[in-house]
């Protein structure tokens, strides 16, 4: 049995094929990487709107007495400050401070929380949360809930045609646990992974095709396009968002990545706190930075980062930015080389390509143009 026959498929697989998508293996799933081209889909999201199928991501419910205590122990961010209908982004760390996963946690009831986790780590996350569940009930609902991401400046106008949810009142990371989209029950949140305003919509698995079709129809007059994983990656990199497995993993900590803001020391103990506190007190030795290159060459994962000819770090992500029209990337460097403006080079095919450390994010929509910003 070949790999292609073992890949899982989302409920929108047939819709992707009908749209002419190029399908590729990703984290055990057969997913669309592009429809009409990464560049066109990327620019559609920045200027109008794009619709992504992200049903491969995992969803875990944590509920009942002990649910809050469980998440406070597992996550570095402070889940205790969430009201029903609010969410937050957080790493989940191992005792040594390494990042087991980065996820979004929503409070969807008084004692009920929904975790949206990465596809490749869903099984690992589920086991970890269940092992530390105290009295809470932990349940994998990934096969019950699809997930669509509608992203771009026209997202609110498009979605408002299909839902009674009060979209204009939703702030970033706000959620409506129970509403309808295209007359189908759905979870809805003002979140995304592109640096644009947008929404993530979670209908039942079997309801995903009609919701997808309704969104495309409603958005067609406004220039909405289906967008694949290729554009999702270039968009998130422009916005400076980490990709688990490339930029962060169990060998990196939130303090080394620019995620120190997600560590809420004041909330009390959590798994990894002692290790992170010790790292903070002695100082990090390396830091994840953004960089730009002077040429169009692409810096791939693992390429050496050089300073005065010596290797001072490694690339974790790189691409050519369709918005900025220049090569950008992320990588870990020794902390003495992490200051924005520091000259460096990336070794590409045996040749040093000059560049410099650049402040993140690479791209941010001007505030005056953002009715509501969104993040992952």
C-alpha positions in Angstrom: 0.0 0.0 0.0 1.6 3.3 -1.1 1.6 6.5 0.9 -1.1 8.1 -1.3 -3.6 5.4 -0.3 -3.0 6.0 3.4 -3.4 9.8 3.4 -6.5 11.1 5.1 -8.9 13.4 3.3 -11.0 16.3 4.5 -14.7 16.5 3.7 -13.7 19.0 0.9 -11.5 16.7 -1.0 -13.9 16.4 -3.9 -14.4 20.2 -4.0 -10.7 20.7 -4.2 -10.4 18.4 -7.2 -13.3 20.0 -8.9 -11.5 23.4 -8.6 -8.4 21.9 -10.1 -6.3 22.0 -7.0 -2.9 20.5 -6.9 -3.0 18.0 -4.0 0.0 17.1 -1.9 0.8 15.1 1.2 0.9 17.2 4.4 1.0 15.9 7.9 -0.7 12.7 6.9 -3.4 14.4 4.9 -3.9 14.9 1.2 -4.3 18.7 1.0 -4.5 21.4 -1.7 -1.2 23.3 -2.0 -2.6 25.7 -4.7 -5.5 26.2 -7.2 -4.5 29.0 -9.6 -1.1 29.7 -8.2 0.5 30.7 -4.9 1.2 34.2 -5.9 -2.3 34.9 -7.1 -3.9 33.3 -4.1 -1.5 35.2 -1.7 -2.3 38.6 -3.3 -6.1 37.8 -3.3 -5.9 37.4 0.5 -4.0 40.6 1.0 -6.2 42.7 -1.3 -9.7 40.9 -1.1 -10.2 37.5 0.5 -9.2 33.9 0.4 -10.8 30.7 1.6 -8.7 27.9 3.1 -9.6 24.4 4.0 -7.8 23.7 7.3 -9.9 20.8 8.4 -6.8 18.7 8.9 -6.1 20.6 12.1 -7.0 18.9 15.3 -9.7 19.9 17.8 -9.7 18.7 21.4 -12.5 19.4 23.9 -11.5 19.8 27.6 -14.6 20.0 29.8 -16.1 19.5 33.3 -14.8 20.2 36.7 -11.0 20.6 36.6 -11.0 21.8 32.9 -9.6 25.2 33.8 -7.1 23.8 36.3 -5.9 21.3 33.6 -5.3 24.0 31.0 -3.7 26.4 33.5 -1.2 23.6 34.3 -0.6 22.7 30.6 -0.4 26.1 28.9 2.0 29.0 29.4 -0.7 31.6 28.7 -3.4 32.5 31.3 -6.6 30.7 30.3 -8.2 31.9 33.6 -8.7 35.4 32.1 -11.0 34.1 29.3 -14.7 34.8 29.4 -17.1 32.5 27.5 -16.6 33.4 23.8 -13.0 34.4 24.1 -9.8 32.7 23.0 -6.1 33.0 23.2 -2.9 31.7 21.6 -0.5 29.7 23.7 2.5 27.3 23.6 2.2 24.0 25.5 5.5 23.1 27.0 7.3 20.0 28.3 9.0 20.1 31.8 12.3 21.2 30.2 10.6 24.2 28.6 10.5 22.9 25.0 7.4 23.6 23.0 5.2 20.5 22.5 2.8 22.5 20.4 1.4 25.9 19.8 -2.4 26.1 19.8 -5.5 28.3 20.2 -7.7 27.8 23.3 -11.3 29.0 23.3 -13.6 29.1 26.3 -16.9 27.8 24.7 -18.8 27.2 28.0 -18.6 27.7 31.7 -16.5 24.6 32.1 -15.8 23.8 28.5 -12.7 24.7 26.4 -11.9 24.0 22.7 -8.3 23.5 21.7 -7.3 23.9 18.0 -4.0 22.2 17.5 -1.6 21.4 14.7 -2.5 18.4 12.5 0.8 16.7 12.9 0.7 16.9 16.7 -2.9 16.1 17.3 -2.3 12.5 18.6 0.6 13.6 20.8 -1.4 16.6 22.2 -4.4 14.5 22.9 -2.3 12.0 24.9 -0.5 14.7 26.8 -3.7 16.6 27.7 -5.5 13.4 28.7 -2.5 12.3 30.9 -2.7 15.6 32.8 -6.5 15.9 32.7 -7.1 15.7 36.4 -10.9 15.5 36.7 -11.6 17.0 33.3 -13.0 15.0 30.4 -10.7 15.2 27.4 -12.2 14.3 24.0 -10.8 14.4 20.4 -13.5 15.9 18.2 -11.2 16.4 15.1 -13.3 14.0 13.0 -16.6 15.7 14.0 -15.6 19.3 13.2 -14.3 20.7 9.9 -12.5 24.1 9.8 -12.5 26.7 7.1 -10.5 30.0 7.2 -11.9 33.0 5.5 -9.1 35.6 5.4 -8.7 39.1 4.0 -10.1 42.7 4.1 -13.4 41.6 2.6 -13.9 38.7 5.0 -16.4 40.4 7.2 -18.6 41.6 4.3 -18.6 38.2 2.8 -19.4 36.3 6.0 -22.1 38.7 7.1 -24.3 37.5 4.2 -24.4 34.0 5.7 -24.5 34.3 9.5 -26.6 36.0 12.2 -23.4 36.3 14.4 -22.6 39.9 15.4 -19.4 40.0 13.4 -18.8 43.7 13.7 -18.7 43.4 17.5 -16.1 40.5 17.5 -12.6 41.5 18.5 -9.5 39.4 17.6 -9.8 36.0 19.3 -13.4 36.5 20.1 -15.6 33.5 19.3 -19.3 32.6 18.9 -19.4 29.0 20.1 -22.9 28.3 18.6 -24.2 30.1 15.6 -25.0 29.2 12.0 -23.2 29.8 8.7 -25.1 29.2 5.5 -27.9 27.8 7.7 -25.6 25.1 9.2 -24.6 25.0 12.9 -21.1 26.2 13.3 -18.4 27.5 15.7 -17.0 30.8 14.6 -14.0 32.9 15.7 -12.2 36.0 14.6 -8.9 34.4 14.1 -6.5 33.4 11.3 -3.0 32.8 10.3 -2.3 35.3 7.6 -1.9 38.7 9.2 -5.2 39.8 7.8 -8.6 40.3 9.3 -10.6 37.1 9.1 -12.6 34.3 10.6 -12.3 30.6 11.2 -15.5 28.6 10.8 -16.1 25.2 12.3 -19.2 23.4 10.9 -19.9 19.8 11.4 -17.7 17.5 9.3 -20.5 16.6 6.9 -21.7 20.3 6.6 -18.3 21.5 5.3 -19.1 21.2 1.6 -22.3 23.3 1.6 -20.7 25.9 3.8 -17.6 26.0 1.5 -19.8 26.5 -1.6 -22.0 29.2 0.1 -18.9 31.1 1.1 -17.4 30.9 -2.4 -20.7 32.0 -3.9 -21.1 34.9 -1.5 -17.5 36.1 -2.0 -17.3 35.7 -5.8 -18.5 39.3 -6.5 -15.9 40.6 -4.1 -13.0 38.6 -5.6 -12.8 35.7 -3.1 -10.6 32.9 -4.2 -9.9 29.4 -2.8 -6.4 29.4 -1.4 -4.0 26.5 -0.7 -1.3 25.6 1.8 1.3 27.3 -0.4 -0.2 30.8 0.1 -1.0 30.0 3.7 2.8 29.5 4.3 3.9 32.7 2.5 1.2 34.8 4.2 2.1 33.5 7.7 5.7 34.1 7.1 5.2 37.7 6.0 3.2 38.1 9.2 6.0 36.7 11.3 4.0 33.7 12.6 5.8 30.6 13.7 5.2 27.2 12.0 5.4 24.3 14.4 7.9 21.7 13.2 10.0 24.3 11.3 10.4 27.4 13.5 9.5 25.9 16.9 9.5 22.4 18.4 10.4 20.5 21.5 14.0 21.7 21.2 13.1 25.4 21.3 11.4 27.5 24.1 9.0 30.4 24.0 11.8 32.7 25.3 14.0 31.8 22.3 11.2 32.2 19.9 9.6 35.7 20.1 6.8 34.2 22.2 7.8 35.5 25.7 4.6 37.5 25.7 2.6 34.2 26.0 4.3 33.2 29.2 2.2 34.5 32.1 4.5 34.1 35.1 2.0 35.7 37.5 -0.7 33.0 37.0 1.2 30.5 39.1 2.8 27.1 38.4 2.6 25.4 35.0 4.6 22.6 33.3 7.8 24.1 32.1 7.7 27.2 34.3 10.8 26.3 36.4 12.9 25.6 33.3 11.7 28.8 31.6 12.3 30.8 34.7 15.9 29.5 35.0 16.4 30.3 31.3 15.1 33.8 31.8 17.4 34.4 34.7 20.6 33.2 33.0 19.6 34.7 29.6 18.9 32.9 26.3 21.8 32.0 24.2 20.0 32.1 20.8 17.0 33.9 19.5 14.6 33.4 16.5 14.9 36.4 14.2 13.6 37.6 11.0 15.9 38.4 8.1 15.8 39.9 4.6 18.2 39.1 1.8 19.6 41.4 -0.9 18.8 38.9 -3.7 15.8 36.9 -4.7 17.4 33.6 -3.6 15.3 31.4 -1.3 16.7 30.5 2.1 15.6 27.0 2.9 15.1 25.3 6.3 18.5 24.2 7.7 20.7 26.6 5.6 23.6 28.1 7.6 23.3 31.7 8.7 26.7 33.4 8.5 28.4 36.4 10.1 31.8 37.4 8.8 32.1 33.9 7.2 31.4 32.0 10.4 28.2 30.0 11.0 26.1 31.7 13.7 22.7 30.1 13.2 20.3 28.1 11.0 17.4 29.1 8.8 14.0 27.7 9.9 11.7 29.2 7.2 12.2 31.2 4.1 10.4 32.4 1.0 10.1 35.2 -1.6 7.5 37.6 -0.2 4.8 38.4 -2.8 3.8 41.5 -1.0 7.3 42.9 -0.2 8.9 41.6 -3.4 12.0 40.4 -1.6 13.4 37.3 0.1 12.5 36.9 3.7 13.1 34.2 6.4 13.3 33.2 10.0 16.2 31.5 11.8 17.9 31.1 15.1 21.1 33.0 15.7 23.4 33.5 18.7 21.8 36.3 20.7 24.7 38.7 20.1 23.7 38.7 16.4 20.0 39.1 17.0 19.7 42.9 16.9 17.7 44.3 14.0 20.0 45.8 11.4 22.8 43.3 12.1 24.4 42.3 8.8 24.5 38.6 8.0 24.5 36.2 5.1 22.7 32.9 4.3 24.7 30.1 2.6 22.7 29.1 -0.5 24.1 26.5 -2.8 27.6 27.1 -1.4 27.5 30.9 -1.8 26.9 33.5 0.9 23.9 35.7 0.0 24.0 39.0 2.0 21.2 40.2 4.2 20.4 41.6 7.6 18.3 40.9 10.7 14.9 42.5 10.3 12.3 43.4 12.9 9.1 41.2 12.8 6.6 41.1 11.4 7.7 41.7 7.8 4.2 42.8 6.9 1.5 44.4 8.9 -1.6 46.1 7.4 -1.7 49.8 8.4 -3.9 50.2 11.4 -6.2 52.7 9.6 -6.9 49.9 7.1 -7.7 47.3 9.7 -11.3 47.4 11.1 -10.2 44.4 13.2 -6.8 42.6 13.0 -6.6 38.9 13.4 -3.9 36.5 14.6 -3.6 32.9 15.1 
